Amino acid sequence: MNHIKNKNARFLKETLLILAGVTSACFGLKSFLMPSHFIDGGVTGISLLVSTLTGWKLSYLIAIINIPFVILGYRQIGKTFALKTAIAIVALSVALIVLPFQPITHDKLLIAFFGGLFLGGGIGLAMRGGCVIDGTEVLALYISKNSILTVGNIILVLNIIIFAFAAYFLNIETALYAILTYLSASNTIDFIVNGIEQYTGVTVISEHQEEIKAFIIGEMKRGVTIYKGEGGYGEKKDIDIIFTVVTKLEMSKLQIAIRQIDADAFVIQQQIADLKGGVVKRHALH
């Protein structure tokens, strides 16, 4: 019974996230980008560019151009993802026709920023709901599996090509504003998907590891993992290597404490894309 309740609650949450994402993306497009013929990156940017050049309706273009990416998503990720993505894209196409959003401003800088903000917010919310309303990430994931390029590199290359086409077929000013729109959208997506509590993995090598470990556990209420290592430079000796995970907001506090305990400590930081369970999740931020 609890399993069914949890499944239904998760389904409701994902549905609300997707609906909110579709509404936000529609608002960003109809109230900001479309009236001024601005474009963005990704498949949405391609749709906007084609719509501007041909006069075809954006609602149809978004549905049609995303079809290959839905099929690719089915092959690469799974049936559920592809089905939710297809429904979300159709919902966005319908929303562009029926929702009565009106232009908000004619200031180009505001259009680029807020158009990207609401469009990126919509894409991010849809991703939190378990699907995408822009197939660029699916294509990038597919290409990355068959090349040495990362997903981020591929998305960057694809967007550079889109902006180059915009500069050639429209004008350079529109392409430059498109870059601002893309930056606004991508940062909004990152914030929504990862949240304010982005996690950072911290590795500390110090002769005062016991004091540092005690501070992390006692003061920060975070867990630690101790690796046994051996110095490879100069005199070889056994050392304890501390690894912990903290939120972005706590990183400054940890850095200050480590420097106070051992100014010569060797500290490595790395961003963590996802994290489940553990002491980090069990303790709330203070």
N, C-alpha and C positions, 0 to 999 in steps of 0.2 A: 504493500500500500504506500509506504514512504517513497519507494522507488518511482511509483506512478506519479505521486504528488511532485517529487523533485523534477521528473521529466516534464510534466505539464508546466511547472513554474519556469523551467529553463526555456521551454518553447514560447511561453508568453513573453518572457524577457527578451528573447531574440527577435520575436515578431515586433515588439514595441521599438526596439533599437533600429530595426530595418525600416520601419515606417517613419521614425524620426529622421533617419538618415536620408530617405527618399525626399521627405518634405524639406529638409535643410538644403539638399543639393538642388532641388527644384527652385527654391527661393533664391539661392545664389545665382542660378542660371537666368531665371526670368526677371529678377529685380535688379541685377547688376550686369552680368556678362552679355547676355543676348541683345539687350537694347542698344548697346554701344559696339556690338560686333567684336567683343574681346574674346580671346581664346585662352585655353589652359593647356597643360600638358596631358599626356596619356590619350586613351581612346576618346575621352570626352573632348579633349583638345582637337583631335582629328575630326570629330563630329562637328564641332563648332566651326572649324576651318572650312570643311566641305559645305556646311550650311551657308556660311558667309559668301563663298565663291559661287555657289549654284542656286541659292535661294530655296533649297529643299528644306522641309520642316525638320528641326532638330530632333523632335520626338521620334520620328521614324528612323533617322540616321543612327541615333543612340542604340535603338533596338537592333537594327540591321548590322551595324559594324561590330557590335559585341557578340554576335552569334558565333563566329569562329572561336572566340575566347571562352565562351560557355562550353563549347564542345571540348576545347583543350583542357578546361578545368575539370570536366567529367573524366577525361583520360588521366590527368595528372594527379588530381586530388580526390575525386570521388563523386558518386551519384548525388548524395545529399547536398554537397557544396554546389554542384552545377544546377540542381533544381532550385535551391534558394536564390542563387545568383540570377537565374533566368527570371524568376518571379520578381525579384527586386528591380531588375532592369526594365521589365515590362511595366512595373508599377511607376518607375520614374518617367517612362515615356508617356503613360496615361496622365500622370500628375502634371507634366508639362503642357498638356492639352486642357485639363479641367480646372487646375488650381488658379484662382484669379489674382496672382501676384502682379504688382505693378512696379515700374521703375522707381527707385528710391532717390537716386542722385545722378547728376551728369558730370561730376568731378571725376576725372580719369583715375587719379590716384586712389580715391575712395572706392571706385569700382573695382580696380585691380586688387586692392587689399581685402575688402569685404566680400567680393565675389569669390576670391580664393578661400577666404575664411569659412563661408557657409558651404561652399562646394566641398572643401576638404573636410569640414565637419560632417557632412553627409556621408562621404566615402568612409571616414573613420568610424562613424556609428554603424554603418552597414557591416564593416569588417568586424566590429565587436559583436554583431549579430550573427556572424558566421558565413558571410558572403561578401561579394564585391559588386559595385555598380560601375566599375571601370576595370576593363580586362587587362590593363597594362601589366599588373603584378603577375598575373597568370602566365602571360607570354614571357616575361622576364624569368620566371621560375623555370619554365620549360627550356629556354635558351641556356640558362646557367648550368643545367644538368648536362649539356652537350658542348660546353665551352669552358675556358679558363676564367671567364668574366663572372663577377658576382651579380646578384640581382640588382643591387644599387647601381652598379656600373652600367648595366643594360638599360635600366630605366632612364638614367642620365643621357645615354647615347640616343635613345628613342626620342626623348624630349628635345634634345639639341636638333635632331632632324626635323621635328615638328616646328620648332621655332625658326629654323632656317627657311622652311617652306613659307611660314607666315611672313617673314621678312621679304621674301622674293615675290609672293603673290599678292600680299597686302601692302605693308610698308614696315620700315624698321621700327618706327615708334610703336606700332601695334605689337610687334615681336618683343620689344623691350617691356611693354606693359604685361605681355603674356608671361614673361619670366617672373615678374613681380607676383602675378596671380599664382603661378606655380609654386613659388617659394612660400607664399602665404598658405596655400592649400596643403603643401607637404608638411609644413611645421604643425598645422592644425591636426592633420592625420596622425602625426607622430605623438602629439600631446594626448589625443583622445585614445589612441590604441595603447600607448605605454603609460599614460597618466602622469600626474605630478610626482608620483612615487616611483620614478625610474630607478632601477636597481643597479648598483655598481659592485662588482667583485673586487675585493682588495686583498692583495698578497703582501705580507710584511715579513721581511727578513731582518732580524735585530738580535743583538746580544741581550736585550732586555725583554725577551718575548713573554716572560711570565707576567711582568707588569702590564704590558700591552694587552695580553690575553685577559687579565683580570679586569682591566678597564672596559674592554668590549663586552664581557659577560656581565660585570657588575653594574657599570654605569649606563651602557647603551642597551642592555638587555638583548643582545644579539648572540647567536651561536658562533662558534669558531670550529675550524677543522685544522688539525696540526699534521703537517707533513714532515717526515724525517728526511733531511737532506745532508749534503756534504759540500763544503766549500771547494770550489774548483780553481780559485785564484790564490796564489801564494800558499800559505800554510793550510793543508787540508785538515778540516775538523768537522765533526758532526754538528749540525745546526737544526733547530726547529723552525719550520716555515709556517706562519699563521695565514690562514685564509678565512675571510668572512664576507658577508654580503650585507650592505647597508643601502638605505635609500639615498637619492640624490641630495635631499635636504639635510641628511645626517653626515654627509661626506666631509664638510668643513669642520664639524666638531671632532670627527675622528682624526683628521689631519693635524689639527692643533694639538690634540692629546698625544699623538705619536711623536711629534716634534718636541714636545715638552719632556717626554720620557726618554727619547733617544733621537737627538738631532741628526745622527748619522744613519738612521734606519733606512733600508732600501724598500721603497713602497711602489707597488705596481697596481694600477687601476684599469679596469676594463668594464665596458657597458655590458649588461646582461639583457638579452631581448625578452626572455620570459622566465618565470620562476613560480614554482608551486610548492606548497608545504614548507616545512622547516620553521625555525625560530623567527625568521623575518616576518612570516605571514601571521604568526600567532600573537605577536606583540604589536599593539597599535602605536602610531606615531604620537609623540608627546611634544 
